[in-house]
Every structure is written in C-alpha cells, then in structure tokens.
C-alpha cells in the first residue's frame, strides 16, 4: 500500500485524465468512483439512452430514463463533484476514433457490454496505442462468488472480474457484482496514477 | 521449448508450434480471444501461420460479455 493523505491524492489526481469507454454498468459506476476521489478529467463515450432495465445496476435515476447516458452521467457527476471536467462523446467507439478520443488520457477504462467490443478496444490499444494502460472488466454476471473476482495483468492491460461468467438470461448482470468490478477498475486506475512518483 | 503463457512458464515437447496448435494443445476453445506474441497482436487469420518459439511470451485473453 502507498500511504498518501486525501489532500495529496486530490492534488495528484487533479491534472489526470481517464477515458471511460461505455457508460453502462461498468462505466457509470467507475466514472462516479473516480469523480468522488477527484480525478481531474473524465472523457466518456457512449451512444445509448438510459432504459428502465438499466436501473438494476447502472448509476442512473428513474427520472433519467430515455435520456442520453452521457448527458445523464455528466449531470450525476456534477451533483457529486462539480469540479470534475467531464468531456462527453455521443458515438460508437471504433478503431479509428478511439486513438483520437482517448489519446490524451493516461488510462482507458473498458466498460463495454459485448465481448466483440471488448476485443475491438483491446486490439486497438495493442496496435495503435502501444503502452497505453487499458483497464478491462471481464466476468461479472450473476451474484455471490466473491472469491472468484480478481485482477490479472497482461503487460499494460489489466483485467478485473471473474474471467468466466458471461451474462445471459439465467445469469443477469446485477448491481453488486457489476459495482464490485467497476470499483475494482477505478481502484486499479488510482493505483496506476498514484504509484508513480512525480 | 519453454514459453511464458499468460504469465506462467510452460514447456512443450516441440521446437515451435502455431497459435492454432497451441490453442488445441491447451484445450482453449474460447469463442473470442485476443492473442499476443511478445507484445505483438496476432489476428485470427494468422493463427495457422504465426509461430510460437522457445522463449516467447504469449498472452491469450478470453473475452466474455457483460458490463
């Protein structure tokens, strides 16, 4: 453990930027955790709108159903910590726009739902943004099984989750486990940003 | 040959093998993966031709939906 008081943590985080790729269960919860500790800037990209079914795990409220997730999330972050600079992008991320949108971020948080999109961003970072930290969420469906959730490191890619349980009709994503993984991602981001002596 | 596979040392009774052979040997039947050899991405169309040799560092990341 690195010992730093909260003032020092906030000072060090104030000039940092973190990209959030997707504003669903992982992205909304991870962004809020990072906003609470005072990350300087969040760059959030998503094209989706808040639906009733999202409220079992995503950081949105009933009166936000139907609104763009990026707008609703920026509003929720502002209510918690108005000092955070939140940049939003209403689009579908792809191998061409990812390097531009997240180029100035120290770390990218992968917060997609679909395996194909997770593959796409991992390949994009490996090929087009070598050395950039990518913190992924992998395996968060269902409930219980706390002991299976972990973090694995592959060079500059960190993978948080149980690495096993895919979401399905019988294994839905729910607030506790999604929140655990999202907060593990935020925790990994902090470790990476704060462990380097500057 | 000795290689590092997903951060662990592994030994195989061959001088080299393709990514496809490695996946078969390890019984990795994952639908969706990202594979790197020595930090370089290997795309699916090259699984039958990309060779793993002694001393290589290989990562196989299994991707699953949920977020």
Interface residues (C-beta under 8 A of the other chain):
Chain A: X22 X24 X25 X26 X27 X111 X112 X113 X114 X115 X116 X118 X119 X122 X123 X126 X127 X130 X137 X138 X139 X140 X141 X152 X153 X154 X155 X157 X159 X161 X163 X164 X165 X166 X167 X173 X178
Chain B: X6 X7 X31 X32 X33 X34 X36 X39 X40 X41 X43 X59 X61 X62 X63 X64 X65 X66 X67
